[in-house]
Amino acid sequence: MNKNNKNLLSKQALLVSLTVKHPSGIKVDKSLREGLEAKVGAEDKTLHVSKHMYGENINKIFRRITNRIRREYYYALTVPWSDSESDSDSTSTSGWRLCPSTQLELLDEKMQEARDDFFEEAESFLENYDSFVSVAERKLGSAFNEEDYPDVDKLRSKFVFDFKKELIQDITKSSDIRLNVSDKMKANIQQETENRLANNVRNVFKVTVEALLEQVNHIVDKLKNGETFHKTSFEKLKQSIDMLPSINSDILGNDADISNAHQSLVSVFASINSYDSLRDETELGEAKRKKVADDLESSVGDLKGSFFDKAFGGKDD
């Protein structure tokens, strides 16, 4: 990955971060824990007792929305960039991920749809809040504590869906370093920034290639060993293949091995008439499975050979 490629990141990709928070509806109850410990003869603080504050697991409703958007779009259209962190008001974030510019509009659209779904469920919950509390009072019996239930306005503030987008600083613009420090210190800061960016780009290559090789190897093993495979394994691999050009052009500077692997993998998928044909128990079906497995392995052969050099600090392209 040469310096020009690294600088082009500021024009070809964007940093994104997703923060989602909501009341879990589950609360640890110290008095219940102490009572249970005394009843069963357990030592102090050896048991964990919690209760569904609303008489049912409301957490799963919001998890369904957030898990889907993360799985189908947020993780599928981005690659890892930096560790999780906390912002100024101590709201935990998912860390920054890198989104190729060619995928940004789709990701932004899906995030807005998910945000609307999330807050629609939140408002529905808040509108029926009193009913939830009444049900909880009936179901929890003596474990019900009125002090556990804040007013609606305070509870509303606990629902957060924050999708952030930030530009990547162009590391060639040394004038961006405005600290009142010596030229030597500025040069050190500049070099550290370049090194961190280069390491992150190498990590993108590593994560992308590792995930691709893992998916390919999983399918190859199934086909070669005559084991049952799921259609979803091919669909997930196809999704990864579809994302390769965006990641490669917008982040990795058009790595030749990834480009070749992409073209070969696309050809392999084009040769598969149907997944059912790979389940055929005849000699023809066995031959088909062997050819697809061999072609898949061949498609990523050069990628395996270049992996360690590029992913672990080897030569630049």
Legacy VTK file of the C-alpha trace (Angstrom):
# vtk DataFile Version 3.0
C-alpha trace
ASCII
DATASET POLYDATA
POINTS 317 float
0.000 0.000 0.000
1.841 3.120 -1.160
1.536 6.655 0.189
-0.692 7.907 -2.634
-3.173 5.131 -1.959
-3.247 5.997 1.729
-3.896 9.670 1.011
-6.708 8.821 -1.407
-8.649 7.344 1.507
-9.697 10.878 2.441
-11.545 11.099 -0.896
-12.695 7.509 -1.384
-13.959 6.393 2.030
-15.642 7.731 5.127
-15.485 6.870 8.804
-18.802 5.749 10.273
-19.897 4.829 13.770
-23.160 3.430 15.107
-24.322 3.896 18.697
-27.570 2.276 19.814
-28.877 2.344 23.374
-32.196 1.403 24.913
-33.515 0.253 28.283
-32.823 -3.441 28.676
-35.900 -3.979 30.813
-33.783 -6.209 33.067
-32.699 -5.120 36.522
-30.482 -6.771 39.105
-32.314 -6.948 42.436
-29.996 -6.965 45.456
-32.746 -7.764 47.971
-33.920 -10.767 45.935
-30.338 -11.977 45.650
-29.769 -11.726 49.367
-33.059 -13.481 50.077
-32.226 -16.335 47.714
-28.715 -16.706 49.134
-30.163 -16.988 52.629
-32.788 -19.503 51.472
-30.353 -21.874 49.758
-27.455 -21.313 52.144
-25.189 -19.690 49.565
-22.363 -17.336 50.503
-22.775 -13.587 50.151
-22.646 -12.249 46.564
-22.336 -15.684 44.959
-25.708 -15.557 43.157
-27.047 -13.233 40.503
-30.752 -12.405 40.532
-32.446 -10.140 38.013
-36.021 -9.463 36.983
-37.897 -8.446 33.842
-39.108 -5.040 34.949
-42.034 -4.992 32.547
-43.130 -8.561 33.030
-41.599 -9.655 29.725
-38.366 -9.350 27.754
-38.701 -6.020 25.898
-34.992 -6.163 25.101
-35.565 -8.640 22.271
-37.827 -6.194 20.396
-35.086 -3.595 20.028
-32.351 -6.179 19.609
-34.198 -7.554 16.598
-33.910 -4.193 14.840
-30.325 -3.421 15.821
-29.001 -6.932 15.177
-30.550 -6.985 11.705
-29.173 -3.601 10.648
-25.715 -4.419 11.973
-25.627 -7.862 10.346
-27.184 -7.046 6.971
-25.787 -3.573 6.312
-23.512 -1.976 8.922
-21.011 -4.843 9.078
-21.646 -6.009 5.507
-20.917 -2.606 3.905
-18.021 -1.517 6.122
-14.703 -2.807 7.423
-13.099 -2.390 10.884
-10.992 0.705 11.404
-10.504 1.552 15.087
-11.433 0.221 18.506
-14.603 1.113 20.378
-14.539 4.292 22.407
-16.661 6.643 24.481
-17.662 10.128 23.473
-17.829 13.235 25.682
-21.033 12.244 27.470
-19.756 8.692 28.125
-22.050 7.120 25.567
-20.424 3.897 24.454
-19.953 3.640 20.681
-19.221 0.721 18.408
-15.922 2.232 17.323
-15.165 3.622 13.877
-15.549 1.562 10.735
-14.589 2.456 7.194
-17.245 2.682 4.500
-16.269 2.824 0.805
-17.764 5.944 -0.772
-19.548 3.804 -3.360
-21.557 2.139 -0.576
-22.232 5.210 1.574
-25.609 6.217 0.121
-26.991 2.696 0.529
-25.667 2.455 4.090
-27.037 5.879 5.008
-30.444 5.001 3.560
-30.634 1.719 5.486
-29.490 3.395 8.703
-32.262 5.963 8.375
-34.821 3.204 7.828
-33.525 1.340 10.879
-33.565 4.550 12.940
-37.219 5.147 11.991
-38.128 1.546 12.926
-36.219 1.842 16.197
-37.940 5.029 17.345
-41.329 3.818 16.136
-40.965 0.861 18.491
-39.685 3.178 21.219
-42.703 5.481 20.942
-45.055 2.513 20.904
-43.449 1.261 24.094
-43.649 4.687 25.746
-47.290 5.163 24.770
-48.104 1.884 26.507
-45.701 2.428 29.377
-48.386 2.576 32.081
-49.827 -0.717 30.841
-46.392 -2.353 30.958
-45.928 -1.168 34.542
-49.356 -2.524 35.526
-48.550 -5.909 33.991
-45.201 -5.927 35.791
-46.879 -5.194 39.132
-49.150 -8.183 38.619
-46.450 -10.570 37.407
-43.620 -9.617 39.762
-45.624 -9.776 42.949
-43.592 -8.642 45.954
-40.535 -8.142 43.703
-42.282 -5.122 42.169
-40.768 -1.805 43.268
-42.393 1.419 42.097
-39.085 3.256 42.398
-37.708 1.157 39.533
-39.940 3.006 37.055
-38.924 6.546 36.012
-41.350 8.933 34.322
-41.860 8.685 30.570
-39.776 11.753 29.663
-36.755 10.466 31.559
-37.151 7.034 30.007
-37.410 8.525 26.514
-33.897 9.961 26.857
-32.518 6.425 27.227
-33.353 5.590 23.597
-30.406 6.464 21.361
-29.773 5.674 17.693
-26.812 7.694 16.482
-25.184 7.040 13.119
-22.121 9.266 12.710
-20.135 10.035 9.576
-16.736 11.717 9.559
-14.208 12.558 6.882
-10.720 11.072 6.989
-7.992 13.668 7.358
-5.660 13.896 4.374
-2.306 13.097 5.975
-0.444 15.112 3.321
-1.816 18.351 4.738
0.766 19.101 7.393
-0.837 22.521 7.890
-3.625 20.688 9.718
-1.219 20.254 12.635
-1.799 23.537 14.448
-0.162 22.695 17.780
2.353 25.193 19.093
5.233 22.714 19.043
8.578 22.395 17.321
8.950 21.340 13.697
10.539 18.112 14.923
7.476 17.326 17.046
5.169 18.132 14.132
7.165 15.762 11.946
6.863 13.052 14.617
3.100 13.547 14.839
2.846 13.425 11.052
4.855 10.187 10.927
2.808 8.573 13.705
-0.384 9.501 11.849
0.936 7.964 8.639
2.028 4.811 10.467
-1.340 4.438 12.179
-3.148 4.909 8.872
-0.880 2.372 7.152
-1.486 -0.152 9.947
-5.242 0.362 9.685
-5.156 -0.169 5.916
-3.138 -3.371 6.407
-5.737 -4.481 8.946
-8.518 -3.845 6.412
-6.658 -6.100 3.964
-6.143 -8.724 6.668
-9.784 -8.747 7.824
-11.154 -8.732 4.279
-8.925 -11.558 3.046
-9.275 -13.663 6.201
-13.072 -13.503 6.009
-13.067 -14.343 2.306
-10.671 -17.283 2.703
-12.657 -18.620 5.657
-15.887 -18.573 3.645
-14.267 -20.177 0.609
-12.548 -22.870 2.684
-15.800 -23.673 4.487
-17.621 -24.329 1.207
-14.685 -26.189 -0.345
-14.483 -28.541 2.640
-18.210 -29.258 2.447
-18.090 -29.986 -1.288
-14.948 -32.123 -1.199
-16.086 -34.175 1.779
-19.593 -34.704 0.429
-21.105 -33.016 3.472
-24.442 -31.232 3.572
-24.111 -27.525 2.886
-26.513 -24.651 3.397
-27.534 -22.285 0.638
-26.810 -19.398 3.004
-23.088 -20.258 2.936
-23.018 -19.491 -0.791
-25.200 -16.401 -0.341
-22.884 -14.971 2.317
-19.854 -15.630 0.139
-21.625 -13.969 -2.799
-22.287 -10.906 -0.629
-18.605 -10.735 0.301
-17.610 -11.077 -3.358
-19.977 -8.267 -4.331
-18.325 -5.965 -1.767
-14.755 -6.695 -2.885
-14.578 -4.109 -5.718
-15.706 -1.259 -3.443
-13.296 -2.168 -0.658
-10.479 -2.694 -3.131
-10.913 0.511 -5.141
-11.901 2.852 -2.311
-9.631 1.564 0.468
-6.944 -0.816 -0.754
-5.833 1.007 -3.892
-6.883 -1.688 -6.366
-4.768 -4.555 -5.091
-4.089 -6.808 -8.093
-4.488 -10.103 -6.203
-7.880 -9.071 -4.838
-9.003 -7.918 -8.306
-7.982 -11.243 -9.826
-9.636 -13.212 -7.043
-12.849 -11.234 -7.502
-12.990 -11.876 -11.239
-12.302 -15.584 -10.781
-14.893 -15.966 -7.994
-17.522 -14.199 -10.100
-16.830 -16.699 -12.899
-17.194 -19.632 -10.503
-20.586 -18.422 -9.334
-21.684 -17.848 -12.928
-20.926 -21.522 -13.638
-23.313 -22.734 -10.921
-26.715 -23.290 -12.499
-28.355 -24.013 -9.162
-27.269 -25.048 -5.693
-29.440 -28.137 -6.006
-27.204 -29.322 -8.845
-24.380 -29.526 -6.298
-26.499 -31.868 -4.170
-26.921 -34.386 -7.001
-25.794 -37.814 -5.753
-24.885 -39.105 -9.225
-21.366 -39.187 -10.703
-22.273 -36.042 -12.642
-23.119 -34.266 -9.397
-19.903 -35.451 -7.769
-17.901 -34.178 -10.717
-19.698 -30.838 -10.513
-18.928 -30.481 -6.818
-15.266 -31.300 -7.387
-14.946 -28.745 -10.195
-16.602 -25.970 -8.181
-14.409 -26.769 -5.160
-11.243 -26.801 -7.267
-12.220 -23.560 -9.019
-12.943 -21.848 -5.709
-9.557 -22.885 -4.332
-7.817 -21.769 -7.495
-9.594 -18.397 -7.391
-8.032 -17.444 -4.063
-4.691 -19.206 -4.588
-2.709 -16.035 -5.345
-4.468 -14.229 -2.514
-3.208 -16.827 -0.048
0.294 -16.453 -1.376
0.321 -12.667 -0.930
-1.519 -12.586 2.363
1.315 -12.597 4.877
3.473 -10.074 3.049
0.661 -7.529 2.813
-1.154 -8.167 6.065
1.816 -8.277 8.397
3.987 -5.387 7.387
5.663 -6.796 4.322
6.347 -5.088 1.044
4.268 -2.250 -0.382
2.422 -2.628 -3.623
LINES 1 318
317 0 1 2 3 4 5 6 7 8 9 10 11 12 13 14 15 16 17 18 19 20 21 22 23 24 25 26 27 28 29 30 31 32 33 34 35 36 37 38 39 40 41 42 43 44 45 46 47 48 49 50 51 52 53 54 55 56 57 58 59 60 61 62 63 64 65 66 67 68 69 70 71 72 73 74 75 76 77 78 79 80 81 82 83 84 85 86 87 88 89 90 91 92 93 94 95 96 97 98 99 100 101 102 103 104 105 106 107 108 109 110 111 112 113 114 115 116 117 118 119 120 121 122 123 124 125 126 127 128 129 130 131 132 133 134 135 136 137 138 139 140 141 142 143 144 145 146 147 148 149 150 151 152 153 154 155 156 157 158 159 160 161 162 163 164 165 166 167 168 169 170 171 172 173 174 175 176 177 178 179 180 181 182 183 184 185 186 187 188 189 190 191 192 193 194 195 196 197 198 199 200 201 202 203 204 205 206 207 208 209 210 211 212 213 214 215 216 217 218 219 220 221 222 223 224 225 226 227 228 229 230 231 232 233 234 235 236 237 238 239 240 241 242 243 244 245 246 247 248 249 250 251 252 253 254 255 256 257 258 259 260 261 262 263 264 265 266 267 268 269 270 271 272 273 274 275 276 277 278 279 280 281 282 283 284 285 286 287 288 289 290 291 292 293 294 295 296 297 298 299 300 301 302 303 304 305 306 307 308 309 310 311 312 313 314 315 316
